[in-house]
Amino acid sequence: MKLTNRHNLPEPFLDFIRNDKYSRGDADISVTQLIDSPRVRLLNTIGKDEIEMDAVDRVWSLFGTAVHHILETSHQTDGVIKEERLNMTINGWVLSGAVDYQHHYVQGGAKVDVIDYKVTSAWSVILGKEDWERQLNCYAHLIESQCPSRVNKLQICAILRDWQRKKAETDPSYPQAPVTMVNVPIWSKEQRTEYLNERMTLHQDAQQAWDEGQDLPPCSADEMWEKPDTFAVKKAKQKRALRVLNSYEKAKHYISDQPNPSGLSIETRQGARTRCEGNYCNVSDICQRMGVQNDEQ
């Protein structure tokens, strides 16, 4: 990875990035890689010497690492396991995941509550993130595959870096504290098994295709955080749309239903691949330079 420092951050920031001790351990793939795009995982390997990253883009990773370190070194409590890395084999590949916090107890049967720490934004809590559900259910499967305890609760402990007290005081739907516990649905064992096998097969097929000289698979619309085109029905000289619909035909039908359709027009609002175009993907540049950028299928 090529490290830049365009904003002239102090040297300790650069040291943090250079000495990042994250490792998936003795495994073929981590949970965070498994739930992400096979294309992204492969590009991180293929283009590791070409990927460019600026120090400022890792600032929130620094916060996350600091939070994990502080909470990991807190006083030990009976039945609590912190930062445990678990492995299991699926379709011949070793999957690993580091679980931040497990509380094992025996009241009413052997059970375990799982917490994962996230330094994130308030909007992540308000809107919810499907990847949190996927990640924690993968952890649940790893835990139950190696101990008799049944997972009783999955939670995200969200530390909100942009929390605003004024918003909390005036909007009851806004997180009411800068640290918020988010309950995550627990999937059935069958659902977890199906998901893990499906994702592992996707990554293995992508790896085999690349090893055999074939093209990289495209990212899915979900993996690119793709927003589709929308169609705004507008009245002349008004900036605000009367309605925004998800197809041109629906927009035309809406206009035809109006008592006075004259003066109404349809404005096409182009969708976007937010992850690719919004500097959210660390391999977007190498993806384009290597000539393997996603194309419409």
Order of alpha helices (4+ residues) and beta strands (2+ residues): beta-alpha-beta-alpha-alpha-beta-alpha-beta-beta-beta-alpha-alpha-beta-alpha-beta-alpha-beta-beta-beta-alpha-beta-beta-alpha-alpha
